[in-house]
Amino acid sequence: MENKNIMIMDHPLIKHKISLLRDKNTGTGEFRSLVEEIAMLMAYESLRNLPLEDTEIETPIEKCTVPMVSGKKLAIVPILRAGLGMVSGILNLVPTAKVGHIGLCRNEETHLPQQYYCKLPSNLDQREVILLDPMLATGGSAAAAVDLIKAQGCSNIKFMCIIAAPEGLEVLSKAHPDIDIYCGSLDRCLNEDAYICPGLGDAGDRIFGTK
């Protein structure tokens, strides 16, 4: 699938940590830590084009002009609940980022997203938003979440997932061809229950230790 707005990560550390995530014997604590670490590594890559502006400061030696991130602060928006597992990893890099939340659940019969919560930072039209969900399966929830963010006037959106299915990637990129999509791994396909194969199971259950 060729699309200049889709980036599949190729960093060895990201690949290694995703392999550990896939293992069914990886426990909740380790799984949660790995998700945070992968999110941080992916954010480091996806934020390399943040705009900079010259700012004057004073070091212990002298005054000088240094580059600082310009414009409004970032906004991080996890899709509940699994997206919460990625937030702290990115906040470790950008602790001043605002955090919003979008609650979407999948109807197990239709596999379509159902919204139950949405709280977004103010001035979203002036911010760069990073939308988070560990799994991009059917693409329906991600596309619906982007709709909600765009409705607030935001046009600078990045979507970040750890594992994606080709079907979900196609749905999201066709629904929103103007956003950048960052994937830790592109997996084989969805099964009949709309779970990613080989995948890693239910990310939310594994992050929070629920069944």
LINGIQUI-V92393 format. One record per backbone hydrogen bond with DSSP energy under -0.5 kcal/mol. NH is the residue of the N-H (numbers start at 1). CO is the residue of the C=O. If there is no record, write none. Layout:
NH|CO  NH|CO
This chain:
3|1  6|3  7|5  7|181  8|6  9|7  9|183  15|11  16|12  17|13  18|14  19|15  20|16  21|17  22|18  23|19  26|23  31|27  32|28  33|29  34|30  35|31  36|32  37|33  38|34  39|35  40|36  41|37  42|38  43|39  44|40  45|41  46|42  47|43  48|45  50|47  53|68  55|66  57|64  59|62  64|57  66|55  66|64  68|53  70|51  72|126  75|128  76|98  77|75  77|130  78|100  79|132  80|78  80|102  83|79  84|81  85|82  86|83  87|83  87|84  88|84  90|86  90|87  91|87  92|88  93|90  94|90  97|94  98|74  100|76  101|119  102|78  103|117  104|80  104|102  105|114  107|105  107|112  108|106  111|107  114|105  116|103  117|103  119|101  126|123  127|124  129|127  129|156  130|75  131|129  131|158  132|77  133|160  136|163  137|135  143|139  144|140  145|141  146|142  147|143  148|144  149|145  150|146  151|147  152|149  153|150  154|149  157|155  158|129  159|180  160|131  161|182  162|134  163|134  164|185  165|136  168|137  169|165  170|166  171|167  172|168  173|169  174|170  175|171  176|172  177|174  179|176  180|157  181|5  182|159  183|7  184|161  185|162  187|164  187|185  188|197  189|197  191|195  194|191  197|189  200|201  203|201  206|202  207|203  208|204  209|205  210|205
